[in-house]
Amino acid sequence: MRVLGVDPGLTRCGLGVVDKSGSQALTMVGVGVIRTSPDLALELRLLELEQGILEWVEKYQPDVIAVERVFSQLNVKTAMATGQAAGVALLIAARAGLPVVMHTPSEVKAAVTGSGRADKKQIAQMVQRLLRLSEIPKPVDSTDALALAICHHWRGGGDAKLATALAKEKARLTKARVSKVGLI
């Protein structure tokens, strides 16, 4: 199974693709970051995110997309931007007929390190070790995206086939409804 992990962010959106073969063998297939300029209008930044994530979906053909669940932060502006970026990833998954799952930061930390209170450095070191990488991917957003993909493999992979089938059916029905209304 192939998972595209998305660590949503408006300025830096981390992406990581991890394959799983056999019972536990994980392999990094791709890692990167989509950057948008704070000088651009919000709608243009979201458009850039959409185009970038779409390229990753087309290139890597994931079976599922794992997105970090936005949680209430002290900085409302940051939480809003993160939520908007997550929304782009969710929309892309829906349009592609891909199942999408959301994992909380503490879920990801616990899955990767064994502790829901692990810090960024501990997560990065475990991602490096689990994927047998020569170095830790930079920036941290890309490492977080890989951690999301690993988390999904270990915590959410059991229902992936059912989720894929349901997502494809939902996409088919949505497309049929939209074409009936005449939007496409």
N, C-alpha and C positions, 0 to 999 in steps of 0.2 A: 504494500500500500504506500502511496506517496501523499505526503501532507505538506501543504504550503502554509507556513506560519506567518502571520501578519502582526507585527507590533505597531499598532496605529499611531501615527503622529502627523501633524500637518507640516512641520518643517523637515522632519526625518521620519520616514515610515520604513521600519525594518522588515525584510523579507528573508525567509529561509525555507528551503525545501529539503525534506528528509524522507528517505525511503527506508522501509523495514522489510527485511527478508528473514525467513525463519522465525524462530521464537523471540529473539532479542536483538539481532544484528541490525544496527542503525547505520545509515550512510548519508552524509551530506551530499546533496546533488547540486545545490546552488545557495548562495547567500549574497545579500546586498542591501542597499538602501535607496529609496526614492527620496530625493531632496526637492523641496519647493522653496522659492524665495519669499520671505516675509514682505517684500516690496510689491508682490503681485496681489491683485484682488482675490478675495476668498474663493469666488467661483472658479477662477483660473487655476488656483492652487489645487482645488478639488478635481478639476479636469485633468491636471497633470498627474495626480495620484491615480485617477481612474485609468488613464492611458498606461501608466507604468505597471500597475497591478495586472491589467489585461495582458500586457506583454508577457508577464511572468506566467499567467495562467495558460496562455497559448504556447509558450516555450516549454514549460515543464509538465503540463497536463496533469495537475494534481487530482487525486481522488476525493480530497476533502480540503477545506480551508479552515484553519484554526486561527481565531482572532482573540486578542486579549480583551477581556471584558473591561469596559471603562467603569471605574469606581469613583466615588466622590472624593475629590482631592480638595486640599485647602485652596488651591488656585482655580477658581471657577473658569477663568479664561482658558487655561490649559486643559481642563476637563472637557470643555466644549469643543476645542480643536481636536482633541483625541477622539471624542464621540463622532465628530463629523468625518474624520478619517476612517474610523471603524465602519461607519455607515456606507462609505464608498465600497469597502471590501465586502460587506454583506450584500450590497446591491449586485456587485459583480458575480458573487457566488450564486445568487438567485437567478440572474440572467443566464448563467452558464449551466444551470441545473446541477450545481455542485452542493453537496451538504456543507453546511457551515456550523462550526461549533465555537462556543466562547468559553474561555477558561479564565478564571480570576488570577491575578498575580500570585496570590498565596498558593493556589492549586499548582501553578507552574513551578514555583519554588520547591514545593513539597515533592512533586514528581521528579524533578531533576536532582535535587540535593538531599532530599529526605527531611528537610525542614521548611516549613512555611514562612519562616522568618529569615531565610538566607539573604545575604547582601549580593549586590551586583557582581562583585569579584568572585564569590563562591559559585554563583550561577555560571559565570563565564568559564571558570576553571572546570566545572563539571561538564559543560557543553563540549569543551575541548577534549576532555578525557573520553566522554561517551561516544563522540564521533571520530575519535582517534585523529585529531587535527594537529598539525605541526605548530600552529599558533592560534591564539584566540582571535576570532574575527572582530574587526573594528568597523564602525563604531558600535557601541553597546546595543543600539537598536537592532542590529543584525544578529547579535548573539541572543538577544531576547526573542527574536523571531524563531531562531533555531530551537530555543528552549520551549517555545509554544508547540512547535511541531513534535518535539520529543515527548512532551506532556501528552499530546493527543494520542500518539502511538501507544503510550503506556496506560493512559486512563480512558481513552474514548474510542479506541480502535475496534472494540468488539462489535459495535453496532454499525460500523461504517457501511457495510453492504446494504443494510436496510435503509440507512439514512440516504445513501446515494440513490436508491430506487425511489424513495419518497420525494427527494429533491427533484429528480428528473420528471416525475409525474406532476409535481407542483409547477415546474417550469412549463411543461406542456400545456397544462390547464390555464396558466396565466397568459401564455402566448395566444391560446385560442380565444380567451376572453378579450384580450387587447385587440386582436385582429377583428373580432366580431364588432367591437365598438368603432373600428376604423382608424386606430392610432398607428397601425403598421400595415 
